[in-house]
Amino acid sequence: MKSALRFASLALVLVVVAMVSALTAMRFAIHGQEVSVPALVGLTPAQAEHSVSGLGLEMSIERKYYSPQIPEGKIMSQLPLPGTKVRRGWQVRVAQSLGPTRVAIPDVTGESEHAADFNIRRRGLELASTAEVETPGIPADQVLAQSPPANATQVLAPKISLLVTAAPQPQSFVMPSFLGQPLGSASRTLQDNGFKLGTVSVAAVVPPPPDSQATPDASSAQTPPPAQALPVPAQPSPASVVVAQVPAPGQKVAAGSTVSFEVK
């Protein structure tokens, strides 16, 4: 009994030792892959790339800014910061200096978006973004404002954002229901509100079903009944009643849209 208990205790100790050894090895393996991010500010992109690649890291230049302190072409900021512990394969994002501002910001207000874009890019600048706004009384595709403004100083980035006038959107309405109304009054309502009357068709006339209660005699069983002539549909008139419309009631339509009716 004592020997069995001693054997069980020994086995338990060995299991605990094995677990502790495994956790320790895992911790060393994890921390063995960590490196400290080097300082890259002030280096050229080639020097910075060589510094991070030797540690198993990657580098990407994500931004370019003007800087009176950092010479042109040198790294001016980085993320993560120097000394940060990261795993191998981590990407270090940097911004590169363009040196002091040497390009004057042009005045492109009043120009078309295409002309402003050309004027910006031929000076070595970039078009950052374009926003549109509807402005009554001002033609569409005209630059209203820009950021930075013309001849601005202490510009950080070589990018200009524009605010451009947009063409006015046509007024929209919710299509009312003309079902059950006379064609004449429905047409007047459309025209009074700036809509157009499209096609007007007459609903097809469905012939009445044959009399199923009649009992055919011997002669009628051999001779087929004569075909019934379909009634000729009447032409639409102002008194015709609207039974269908396109666009359907409740649909959103623009001013001046065409509306078609089916009447009976």
Secondary structure as UniProt FT lines:
FT   HELIX           2..32
FT   STRAND          34..36
FT   TURN            41..42
FT   HELIX           45..53
FT   TURN            54..56
FT   STRAND          58..65
FT   TURN            72..73
FT   STRAND          75..79
FT   TURN            82..83
FT   STRAND          85..87
FT   TURN            88..89
FT   STRAND          91..97
FT   TURN            109..110
FT   HELIX           113..121
FT   TURN            122..124
FT   STRAND          126..134
FT   TURN            136..137
FT   STRAND          143..147
FT   TURN            150..151
FT   STRAND          159..166
FT   STRAND          172..174
FT   TURN            179..180
FT   HELIX           183..192
FT   TURN            193..194
FT   STRAND          196..202
FT   TURN            212..213
FT   HELIX           218..222
FT   TURN            238..239
FT   STRAND          241..246
FT   TURN            249..250
FT   STRAND          252..254
FT   TURN            255..256
FT   STRAND          258..263
//
